[in-house]
Amino acid sequence: MTTPPATNSDLRTLTTQFTQNGRLDAIYLRPARNVPCVQTTHAMAIAGQGLIGDRTLKTPSRNPLGSNRQVTLIQAEHIAVIAAFLNKPIDAAWLRRNLVVSGINLLAAKSLFKDQPIQLCIGEVVLEMTGPCEPCSKMEAALGKGAYNAMRGHGGVNAKVIVGGELKLGDSVQCKVGINNASLQTALF
């Protein structure tokens, strides 16, 4: 007779447990507004700023700790959901998110506790989720009638770059309990 694995129902513990690592499936850079995304196999993330070649890096933030939208991410699994709602195939580039990941729940990567941040490690880069990346009205024009509502709840997440470095297609994506980075961010900026 086998003993079932021990479980800890403490919410702080539960929010740090992920079943598997994910994978970085696609990288897109948005050179400017209203310009098509450029797909690439690698990109450099700069701590506190964003991705080299992306428009968010070129736009200085008014926030001294940096923008909360330095990098945008979407789950590959959600692209299929959006396509199903629209009843047509969707190219990830049309959604204008920087990183497409699979195999990990991005929404769970945003900590429920300020003193227990969860960080997303992609290769050597460390990101901290800052909130949902809601669709904009341009999605209706880009994808057709109903696209805005099809993306609601499936538009991905925004993140800050805590530790910069190179992102490569196929990199492992892991969620880890991070240090409380308020002091780290102050030191970086």
C-alpha positions as CSV (number, residue, x, y, z in Angstrom):
1,M,0.0,0.0,0.0
2,T,1.4,3.4,-1.0
3,T,1.1,6.4,1.1
4,P,-0.3,9.5,-0.7
5,P,2.0,12.5,-0.8
6,A,1.8,14.9,2.1
7,T,-0.2,18.0,1.3
8,N,0.1,21.4,2.9
9,S,-3.1,23.4,2.6
10,D,-1.5,26.6,3.8
11,L,-2.3,29.2,1.1
12,R,1.3,30.7,1.3
13,T,2.7,27.2,0.5
14,L,0.1,26.3,-2.1
15,T,0.8,29.5,-4.2
16,T,4.4,28.6,-4.5
17,Q,3.9,25.1,-5.9
18,F,3.9,24.5,-9.6
19,T,3.5,21.1,-11.3
20,Q,6.1,21.6,-14.0
21,N,8.4,24.0,-15.7
22,G,7.2,25.8,-18.8
23,R,8.9,26.7,-22.1
24,L,9.5,29.9,-24.0
25,D,7.8,29.2,-27.3
26,A,8.1,32.6,-29.1
27,I,9.7,36.0,-28.7
28,Y,8.3,39.1,-30.4
29,L,9.6,42.7,-30.4
30,R,7.3,45.6,-31.0
31,P,9.5,48.3,-32.7
32,A,6.8,51.0,-32.5
33,R,3.1,51.5,-32.1
34,N,1.1,50.4,-35.1
35,V,4.0,48.5,-36.6
36,P,4.0,44.7,-37.0
37,C,5.8,42.7,-34.4
38,V,9.2,41.2,-35.3
39,Q,9.7,37.5,-34.3
40,T,13.1,36.6,-33.1
41,T,14.9,33.6,-31.6
42,H,16.6,35.6,-28.8
43,A,16.4,39.0,-27.1
44,M,18.2,40.9,-24.4
45,A,16.3,41.9,-21.3
46,I,17.6,45.0,-19.4
47,A,16.8,45.1,-15.7
48,G,14.2,47.8,-14.8
49,Q,13.7,48.7,-18.5
50,G,12.5,45.9,-20.9
51,L,13.7,44.2,-24.1
52,I,16.3,45.7,-26.4
53,G,14.5,46.5,-29.7
54,D,11.0,46.8,-28.1
55,R,9.2,50.1,-28.0
56,T,8.8,50.0,-24.2
57,L,12.6,50.2,-23.8
58,K,12.6,53.4,-25.8
59,T,9.9,55.1,-23.7
60,P,11.2,56.3,-20.4
61,S,8.9,55.6,-17.4
62,R,7.6,58.3,-15.1
63,N,7.8,55.8,-12.3
64,P,11.3,55.9,-10.6
65,L,11.1,52.1,-10.1
66,G,10.4,51.6,-13.8
67,S,7.2,50.7,-15.7
68,N,5.0,47.9,-14.7
69,R,4.8,46.9,-18.3
70,Q,8.4,46.3,-19.3
71,V,7.6,42.9,-20.8
72,T,4.3,41.4,-21.8
73,L,3.6,37.6,-21.8
74,I,0.9,35.3,-22.9
75,Q,0.3,31.6,-22.5
76,A,0.3,29.6,-25.7
77,E,-2.7,27.7,-24.3
78,H,-4.7,30.9,-24.1
79,I,-4.1,31.7,-27.8
80,A,-6.0,28.5,-28.6
81,V,-8.8,29.7,-26.4
82,I,-9.0,33.1,-28.1
83,A,-9.0,31.3,-31.5
84,A,-11.8,29.1,-30.4
85,F,-13.9,32.1,-29.2
86,L,-13.3,33.8,-32.6
87,N,-13.8,30.6,-34.6
88,K,-10.6,31.2,-36.6
89,P,-6.9,30.6,-36.4
90,I,-4.9,33.3,-34.6
91,D,-1.2,34.2,-35.2
92,A,0.5,35.0,-31.8
93,A,2.1,38.1,-33.4
94,W,-1.3,39.7,-33.9
95,L,-1.7,39.8,-30.1
96,R,1.4,42.0,-29.6
97,R,2.8,40.2,-26.6
98,N,6.6,39.9,-26.2
99,L,6.8,36.4,-24.9
100,V,4.7,33.3,-25.6
101,V,5.2,30.6,-23.0
102,S,3.6,27.2,-22.6
103,G,3.2,24.6,-19.8
104,I,2.9,27.0,-16.8
105,N,0.0,29.1,-15.5
106,L,1.1,32.7,-15.9
107,L,-1.8,34.0,-13.9
108,A,-0.5,32.0,-10.9
109,A,2.9,33.6,-11.2
110,K,1.5,36.8,-9.7
111,S,2.0,36.5,-5.9
112,L,-1.0,36.9,-3.6
113,F,1.4,38.2,-0.8
114,K,3.5,41.3,-1.0
115,D,6.1,39.9,1.3
116,Q,6.4,36.7,-0.7
117,P,7.0,37.6,-4.4
118,I,6.9,34.9,-7.0
119,Q,9.4,35.4,-9.8
120,L,9.3,34.0,-13.2
121,C,12.8,32.7,-14.3
122,I,13.2,32.4,-18.1
123,G,16.8,31.2,-18.8
124,E,18.9,33.7,-17.0
125,V,16.3,36.4,-16.9
126,V,14.1,37.1,-13.8
127,L,10.7,38.7,-14.2
128,E,8.1,39.7,-11.7
129,M,4.4,39.7,-12.8
130,T,2.7,43.1,-12.2
131,G,-0.8,42.4,-13.3
132,P,-3.0,41.4,-16.3
133,C,-2.3,42.6,-19.8
134,E,-5.8,43.6,-20.8
135,P,-6.7,43.8,-24.5
136,C,-7.0,47.2,-26.1
137,S,-9.6,48.3,-28.5
138,K,-7.1,47.8,-31.4
139,M,-7.6,44.0,-31.0
140,E,-11.1,44.4,-32.5
141,A,-9.7,45.9,-35.6
142,A,-6.8,43.4,-35.8
143,L,-8.8,40.2,-35.1
144,G,-12.4,41.1,-36.0
145,K,-15.7,41.5,-34.3
146,G,-15.7,40.2,-30.7
147,A,-12.0,40.0,-30.4
148,Y,-11.8,42.4,-27.4
149,N,-14.2,40.2,-25.4
150,A,-12.6,37.0,-26.7
151,M,-9.3,38.2,-25.2
152,R,-10.7,39.4,-21.8
153,G,-9.2,37.2,-19.2
154,H,-6.8,35.6,-21.7
155,G,-4.7,38.6,-22.7
156,G,-1.7,37.6,-20.7
157,V,0.3,39.4,-18.1
158,N,2.6,42.4,-17.7
159,A,6.0,42.1,-16.0
160,K,9.0,44.0,-14.7
161,V,12.6,42.8,-15.5
162,I,14.2,42.2,-12.1
163,V,17.4,40.6,-13.5
164,G,18.4,41.1,-17.1
165,G,20.1,38.8,-19.5
166,E,19.5,36.8,-22.7
167,L,16.2,35.2,-23.6
168,K,16.4,32.3,-26.0
169,L,13.7,30.3,-27.8
170,G,13.2,27.1,-25.9
171,D,14.4,28.4,-22.5
172,S,12.9,26.8,-19.5
173,V,10.3,28.9,-17.6
174,Q,10.2,28.4,-13.8
175,C,8.3,30.1,-11.0
176,K,10.3,30.6,-7.8
177,V,9.7,32.4,-4.5
178,G,11.8,35.5,-4.8
179,I,13.3,37.9,-2.4
180,N,11.2,40.9,-1.4
181,N,12.6,43.1,-4.2
182,A,11.5,46.5,-3.0
183,S,15.1,46.9,-1.7
184,L,16.5,45.3,-4.8
185,Q,14.7,47.6,-7.1
186,T,15.8,50.6,-5.1
187,A,19.4,49.4,-5.4
188,L,19.0,48.9,-9.2
189,F,17.6,52.4,-9.9
